Every structure is written in C-alpha cells, then in structure tokens.
Amino acid sequence: MSLKVFILGINGFIGSRLLEQALLTKKDWNFIGVDLNDHNLSALLSNPRLQFKKGDIKQELPWIAQQIQHCDVVLPLVAIATPATYVQNPLAVFELDFEANLQIIRLCVRHKKRVVFPSTSEVYGMCSDEIFDEQTSNLVLGPINKSRWIYACSKQMLDRVIHAYGIHNKLAYTLFRPFNWIGEKLDNPHNPKPGSSRVVSQFIGNILRGEAIQLVNGGQQRRSFMDIDDGIDALIKIITNEKNCAVQRIFNIGNPENDISIRGLAELLVEQIKAYPKYASTAQHTQLQSIAADNYYGTGYQDVTHRVPSIKNAQNYLNWQPKTDIKTSLQKILHYHLR
C-alpha cells in the first residue's frame, strides 16, 4: 500500500528509528520530515524517498500546512519528554507539547488527514490499578504545585481533544502510549548534567564516569521498559492500518514482562558493564545512593510507584506482541555506546 507519511520530530528517538525501519521494509512508503537537527538521519538524508526540512515547527506552520495537505498520515512526534524539564521549565513543556501540537491536530482536522499521535504512559499518573487499561483506568494527576504533571496533563488534554474531534468531526486518529521505550539513540549517556537524560542513559553515564548512581527515593519505583524495535513494529502496524484496525483506537505499547524496579535496573547495568574490560573496574566500584526527589529534581516533582501496561488492544487489533527482554535491550544499548 503506497503511503506518504509526514513526521514532525523525525530526528528524534522514535522518528529516526521509524524512518530507518520503514525505508527498509515498506518500499512504497515516502516520507516528509521536519526537525531542528538531523544527526540521527545522516545515513538516510540522501534517500530519494525522504524529503527533509531543518526547522522549528513553531516557525514553519505555513510549510507544515502545505505538507499536511499532500500527505496521507501525520505523526506529530515533537515533544519535551525529560522529567527534569517538567519541573525546571514547565511553560516550555506546555507551549511545545500542547499548544504547538494542537495547531497540527487542527490542520489534520481541516484537511481531513489521518493522525497517529504519541500519547504517553504518563497520562495514567498515579493510577491505583495494578495494570493500566486504555478504556477503564483512571488518569490520576497530582496537585498543581507539582509541576512535574504539566507534561502528562498536556498530553492527556490533547488525547481528549483528538478523541472529541474523532466523534464530532470524524477525525481518523490513533493514539499510542509508549511505556518507557529504550534503545541506542534515546539520549546521550556522555552528557554529565543530572536529569538531562532519561534513566537508562543517565545510569550508563554515571557508571562510565565513575560517579555514584543516585536513586530517587531509593529506586523502589517500578517501570516496564520496552525495546524500541518492538515499539517500531507496533507503530508500523498502526500506520499500515490493515482493515482499519487502528482507526479511533488507543494502544498501550509496552512490555509488561519487563517490569523492574529502578534500583534493579541500576544493578543490572552495573553487572552488564563489568563485561567490558575497559570499564569493568569502574563498574565494580559504582555506588548506589538514595536521594530525595526534591533534592534531585526540585520541589515540583512527584513520583509514580509503578507503570505496567495492558497490551490486549495491541495484541487483539494489531496482532502485535513485544519480543525483547530487558537484558537483551540493555546489551544492545551498551554495545552501541561501548563497542
């Protein structure tokens, strides 16, 4: 099936990996992409099936509107998704993650284009359910003075707006909620600034620099990590949309089998890095230190105890199943950075 796919944020973690895989497996798909940078796309920029523009989506709205008119599917992947920024610069999160993306959604409505929107596992917040279900789980956010929730709130509001457009304007949409996707290009582990990277990259960097790993509130909180390639498999199925299987649906895309505590993740990374002779001694002497969330992120942070997805929707409608265990995913990441 021939498709023209427009990806905003194409240089990012998800966008660049999606492009790489789809160019290999979907020979009749063509891509338009926009992003501030192109370092993750260097090997792909010469591909005749990619049209890329370097630019800021907030400054390129006329060009974006033109591309939306001539494409089949729109993926607005641009977002700030680092918890430290939620606390330190919440207005930047709101302005990009909600306001800028709302303009994209409205263009999709106006031009009657299908949109595949990245929601987030964060919308479930402090939900008390053991397993988070797209249809039945409550979305529970903390008080206003915990600005950490501005990201989840921005994403949740867009979810609700998109759903309403689906009902009242017949917008063809799919919402997908990534649960802690990890992979080689998630963040730069060599960035020494605390909180600048997401947890796997942050811990790898700590170990390589001989720093102690700081575990927020002891690292007892749990997350369900999933390999980026499993996520991209699901995303390609969503875009393909065989027999309209994905239209006006919400999908948790995660791996409930990879549920692990943050302390357990740190211990696993230390053990795996010991297998690299150059870093074995540094890993051997890595200390795990508990730190209060207020001291690490600031007073606007609030943590979540667990985050396990129900993936029945994706299994039933997409015929999708995650395949990669947490140890294999981490080995792939370490090989990429340490080989």
PLY file of the C-alpha trace (Angstrom):
ply
format ascii 1.0
element vertex 339
property float x
property float y
property float z
element edge 338
property int vertex1
property int vertex2
end_header
0.00 0.00 0.00
1.52 3.31 -1.10
1.60 5.99 1.61
3.06 9.43 2.10
3.92 9.84 5.79
4.67 13.22 7.37
6.75 13.03 10.57
7.28 16.10 12.74
10.25 15.44 15.00
11.75 12.94 12.57
15.27 13.23 14.03
14.11 12.14 17.48
14.40 8.75 19.14
11.15 7.34 17.73
11.05 9.25 14.45
14.55 8.35 13.28
14.16 4.67 14.14
10.73 4.53 12.46
12.17 6.09 9.31
15.12 3.70 9.28
12.94 0.60 9.63
10.17 1.73 7.30
12.58 2.66 4.50
13.87 -0.92 4.68
10.56 -2.75 4.95
7.96 -0.52 3.25
9.30 0.11 -0.22
6.21 2.02 -1.37
6.16 4.49 1.54
7.52 8.01 1.10
8.38 10.38 3.93
8.38 14.09 4.65
10.17 15.12 7.82
10.94 18.24 9.81
13.18 18.69 12.85
15.60 21.12 14.44
18.52 18.73 13.88
19.48 15.85 11.60
22.32 13.99 13.38
20.25 10.77 13.69
19.39 10.92 9.98
22.85 11.31 8.47
22.78 7.93 6.72
19.24 8.48 5.42
19.20 12.05 4.08
20.23 11.01 0.57
17.37 8.51 0.25
15.07 9.61 -2.60
12.01 8.59 -0.58
12.76 11.17 2.12
12.12 14.91 1.88
13.64 16.60 4.94
13.45 20.18 6.17
15.50 21.53 9.06
13.37 23.90 11.08
11.31 24.68 14.19
7.68 23.56 13.93
6.60 26.74 15.73
8.17 28.81 12.94
7.20 26.64 9.96
3.41 26.48 10.20
2.62 27.58 6.60
5.03 24.97 5.22
3.63 22.34 7.60
0.07 23.11 6.50
1.13 22.60 2.90
2.74 19.23 3.65
-0.30 18.03 5.58
-2.50 18.73 2.57
-0.37 16.43 0.41
0.27 13.51 2.79
-1.75 10.50 3.94
-0.69 10.14 7.58
0.67 12.70 10.05
2.83 11.79 13.06
3.42 14.80 15.36
6.32 13.40 17.43
7.72 16.72 18.65
7.71 16.96 22.45
9.82 17.69 25.51
9.96 14.39 27.41
12.57 14.72 30.17
11.22 14.89 33.76
13.79 17.47 34.89
12.41 19.93 32.33
8.85 19.41 33.59
10.00 20.88 36.91
12.53 23.44 35.69
10.67 24.86 32.69
7.01 23.79 32.73
5.85 26.57 30.41
8.19 25.38 27.65
6.64 21.93 28.01
3.12 23.34 27.73
3.94 25.61 24.78
5.51 22.85 22.71
3.79 19.68 23.85
0.29 21.16 23.91
-0.01 24.48 22.08
2.24 23.73 19.10
0.83 20.23 18.66
-2.77 21.46 18.92
-2.17 23.55 15.80
-1.02 20.42 13.98
-4.11 18.49 15.07
-6.40 21.28 13.88
-4.70 21.24 10.48
-5.33 17.48 10.28
-8.99 18.09 11.07
-9.26 20.87 8.47
-7.66 18.81 5.73
-9.24 15.50 6.77
-5.92 13.70 7.29
-5.27 10.71 9.49
-3.16 11.47 12.57
-1.14 8.99 14.64
-0.44 10.81 17.89
2.07 9.84 20.59
0.24 9.99 23.87
2.26 8.75 26.86
2.14 6.26 29.72
2.45 9.35 31.94
-1.25 10.16 31.41
-2.11 7.36 33.86
-0.21 9.26 36.53
-0.71 7.77 39.99
-3.46 5.42 38.88
-4.00 2.74 41.54
-4.73 -0.08 39.06
-2.12 -2.83 39.00
-2.27 -2.85 35.18
-3.16 0.26 33.18
-6.01 -0.21 30.70
-6.73 2.26 27.88
-10.52 2.13 28.32
-11.08 1.74 32.05
-8.12 3.07 34.07
-8.49 6.46 35.73
-5.95 9.15 34.83
-4.79 10.47 38.21
-2.52 13.52 38.38
-1.08 15.27 41.42
-1.64 18.78 42.81
-0.93 21.98 40.90
2.23 22.76 42.87
3.81 19.58 41.46
4.69 20.96 38.04
6.02 17.54 37.03
2.46 16.80 35.91
2.33 19.50 33.23
3.68 17.01 30.67
1.08 14.35 31.47
-1.66 16.99 31.63
-0.67 18.46 28.25
-0.67 15.04 26.64
-3.93 13.99 28.30
-5.70 17.15 27.16
-4.59 16.52 23.58
-5.81 12.93 23.87
-9.22 14.26 24.86
-9.26 16.91 22.11
-8.30 14.35 19.46
-10.97 11.93 20.72
-13.58 14.72 20.58
-12.55 15.61 17.04
-12.95 11.94 16.17
-16.52 11.93 17.43
-17.69 15.33 16.19
-15.52 15.92 13.10
-14.83 12.32 12.07
-11.08 12.76 12.51
-9.30 9.49 11.70
-6.87 9.13 14.59
-4.83 6.62 16.55
-3.35 7.33 19.98
-0.38 5.22 21.04
1.09 5.30 24.53
4.76 4.29 24.74
5.74 2.69 28.04
9.40 3.52 28.68
10.81 2.69 25.26
14.59 2.29 25.34
17.24 1.99 22.65
20.62 3.07 21.41
19.73 6.67 20.50
17.39 7.50 23.37
19.77 10.05 24.93
23.49 10.75 25.05
24.92 8.93 28.11
28.00 11.13 27.94
26.01 14.23 28.92
27.08 14.76 32.54
24.22 17.05 33.60
22.00 15.26 36.18
18.44 14.83 34.91
19.33 15.75 31.33
18.80 12.18 30.12
16.20 9.53 30.79
17.04 6.89 33.31
18.89 4.22 31.28
21.17 6.76 29.59
21.68 8.62 32.88
22.77 5.46 34.72
25.12 4.37 31.93
26.77 7.78 32.02
27.12 7.65 35.80
28.89 4.29 35.60
31.22 5.30 32.76
32.26 8.50 34.58
32.87 6.68 37.85
30.03 8.52 39.56
27.62 7.17 42.11
24.17 6.33 40.75
21.62 8.47 42.52
18.38 6.59 43.09
15.44 8.92 43.60
13.67 7.85 46.81
15.80 4.68 46.87
14.80 3.46 43.40
11.87 1.34 44.60
9.54 2.70 41.90
8.98 0.29 39.03
8.78 0.74 35.26
8.03 -1.57 32.31
10.82 -0.96 29.81
10.44 -1.92 26.15
12.87 -2.22 23.26
12.49 0.48 20.61
12.40 -2.09 17.81
9.37 -3.80 19.35
7.73 -0.37 19.55
8.51 0.41 15.93
6.98 -2.92 14.87
3.74 -1.84 16.54
3.93 1.65 15.08
4.36 0.34 11.54
1.29 -1.84 12.05
-0.63 1.23 13.26
0.39 3.27 10.23
-0.37 0.38 7.85
-3.82 0.18 9.46
-4.84 -3.05 7.76
-8.65 -3.26 7.53
-8.87 -0.03 9.56
-7.70 -1.94 12.64
-6.17 1.14 14.28
-8.61 3.94 13.49
-10.11 5.71 16.52
-8.33 3.40 18.94
-5.88 3.87 21.80
-2.97 1.46 22.21
-0.63 0.95 25.13
2.66 -0.08 23.53
4.86 -1.60 26.20
6.25 -4.85 27.59
4.66 -5.89 30.91
7.21 -8.72 31.17
10.00 -6.14 31.58
8.61 -4.70 34.81
11.63 -3.87 37.01
12.49 -1.51 39.87
14.78 1.42 39.14
17.26 0.00 41.67
17.09 -3.34 39.86
17.77 -1.56 36.57
20.85 0.13 38.05
22.17 -3.18 39.41
21.63 -4.88 36.05
23.51 -2.14 34.18
26.43 -2.33 36.60
26.70 -6.10 36.08
26.49 -5.83 32.30
29.11 -3.08 32.06
31.51 -5.25 34.05
31.72 -7.43 30.92
33.53 -4.60 29.08
37.23 -4.75 30.12
37.79 -1.01 29.68
35.02 -0.18 32.15
34.98 -3.27 34.40
36.89 -1.69 37.28
34.78 1.48 37.21
31.58 -0.56 37.21
32.87 -2.74 40.05
33.25 0.33 42.27
29.96 2.02 41.33
27.94 3.01 44.39
24.16 3.23 44.58
23.00 6.20 46.65
19.47 7.11 47.68
18.45 10.73 47.16
15.20 12.54 47.91
13.16 13.53 44.86
13.12 17.20 45.97
16.93 17.25 46.07
17.29 15.63 42.65
14.51 17.24 40.61
13.28 20.08 42.81
10.13 20.55 44.87
7.84 20.33 41.84
8.47 16.62 41.32
6.22 13.73 42.33
6.93 10.10 41.56
4.88 7.15 40.36
5.19 3.79 42.12
4.50 1.53 39.14
3.62 1.59 35.46
2.52 -1.70 33.89
0.51 -1.66 30.64
-2.33 -3.82 29.50
-1.46 -4.63 25.88
-4.62 -6.53 24.97
-5.73 -3.88 22.47
-2.44 -4.11 20.58
-2.48 -7.91 20.72
-6.07 -8.18 19.52
-6.30 -5.41 16.92
-2.70 -5.17 15.68
-1.67 -8.81 16.11
1.40 -7.45 17.91
3.48 -8.85 20.74
6.73 -7.49 22.25
9.63 -9.92 21.91
12.73 -8.43 23.55
13.60 -8.97 27.22
15.18 -6.21 29.30
18.65 -7.78 29.41
18.84 -8.06 25.63
17.70 -4.45 25.18
20.36 -3.18 27.57
23.04 -5.28 25.88
22.15 -3.70 22.52
22.41 -0.21 24.02
25.74 -0.91 25.71
27.19 -2.48 22.57
26.26 0.63 20.60
27.92 3.02 23.05
30.87 0.94 24.30
32.00 -1.14 21.32
0 1
1 2
2 3
3 4
4 5
5 6
6 7
7 8
8 9
9 10
10 11
11 12
12 13
13 14
14 15
15 16
16 17
17 18
18 19
19 20
20 21
21 22
22 23
23 24
24 25
25 26
26 27
27 28
28 29
29 30
30 31
31 32
32 33
33 34
34 35
35 36
36 37
37 38
38 39
39 40
40 41
41 42
42 43
43 44
44 45
45 46
46 47
47 48
48 49
49 50
50 51
51 52
52 53
53 54
54 55
55 56
56 57
57 58
58 59
59 60
60 61
61 62
62 63
63 64
64 65
65 66
66 67
67 68
68 69
69 70
70 71
71 72
72 73
73 74
74 75
75 76
76 77
77 78
78 79
79 80
80 81
81 82
82 83
83 84
84 85
85 86
86 87
87 88
88 89
89 90
90 91
91 92
92 93
93 94
94 95
95 96
96 97
97 98
98 99
99 100
100 101
101 102
102 103
103 104
104 105
105 106
106 107
107 108
108 109
109 110
110 111
111 112
112 113
113 114
114 115
115 116
116 117
117 118
118 119
119 120
120 121
121 122
122 123
123 124
124 125
125 126
126 127
127 128
128 129
129 130
130 131
131 132
132 133
133 134
134 135
135 136
136 137
137 138
138 139
139 140
140 141
141 142
142 143
143 144
144 145
145 146
146 147
147 148
148 149
149 150
150 151
151 152
152 153
153 154
154 155
155 156
156 157
157 158
158 159
159 160
160 161
161 162
162 163
163 164
164 165
165 166
166 167
167 168
168 169
169 170
170 171
171 172
172 173
173 174
174 175
175 176
176 177
177 178
178 179
179 180
180 181
181 182
182 183
183 184
184 185
185 186
186 187
187 188
188 189
189 190
190 191
191 192
192 193
193 194
194 195
195 196
196 197
197 198
198 199
199 200
200 201
201 202
202 203
203 204
204 205
205 206
206 207
207 208
208 209
209 210
210 211
211 212
212 213
213 214
214 215
215 216
216 217
217 218
218 219
219 220
220 221
221 222
222 223
223 224
224 225
225 226
226 227
227 228
228 229
229 230
230 231
231 232
232 233
233 234
234 235
235 236
236 237
237 238
238 239
239 240
240 241
241 242
242 243
243 244
244 245
245 246
246 247
247 248
248 249
249 250
250 251
251 252
252 253
253 254
254 255
255 256
256 257
257 258
258 259
259 260
260 261
261 262
262 263
263 264
264 265
265 266
266 267
267 268
268 269
269 270
270 271
271 272
272 273
273 274
274 275
275 276
276 277
277 278
278 279
279 280
280 281
281 282
282 283
283 284
284 285
285 286
286 287
287 288
288 289
289 290
290 291
291 292
292 293
293 294
294 295
295 296
296 297
297 298
298 299
299 300
300 301
301 302
302 303
303 304
304 305
305 306
306 307
307 308
308 309
309 310
310 311
311 312
312 313
313 314
314 315
315 316
316 317
317 318
318 319
319 320
320 321
321 322
322 323
323 324
324 325
325 326
326 327
327 328
328 329
329 330
330 331
331 332
332 333
333 334
334 335
335 336
336 337
337 338
